[in-house]
C-alpha cells in the first residue's frame, strides 16, 4: 500500500508488489486498507486504482462500507478507476476515471460542506 499525503486528502494506491500479483495482491491491499482504515477516518481519501486496467466491479464494491463511513464523518471518499461501466456503480460510491476528477470532487464536496449544503 502506498500512501501520499496532501493538505486536503490522502491518496492510497496498491504497491508494485500488490499490482504484480493481481489476484492475491488486491486482497492483500484490501486487508491492509481495512486494518488501517481507522487511521484515515478524519481525512478525505482517494483510492487510486488507475494502474489496474479494467478493475472488476466486485473489487470496487468491497469499499462500500468504508465509503459510507467516510461520508457519515463528512469526509470525501473517491475511487479512481478506468475501464469500468460507471453506470453499474451504486450511488453510494463515488468513482471517477481520472485522478484530477477525484481532486475536483474533493474540492467541490469541501466547499459544499463549508456552505452547509
Secondary structure, DSSP 8 states (H G I E B T S, - for coil): -EEEE-SSEEEEE--HHHHHSHHHHHHHHHHHHHHHGGGGTTSEEEEE-TTSTT--HHHHHTTHHHHHHHHHTT--EEEE-SSS-GGGS-TTSEEESSHHHHHHHHHHHHHHHHHT-
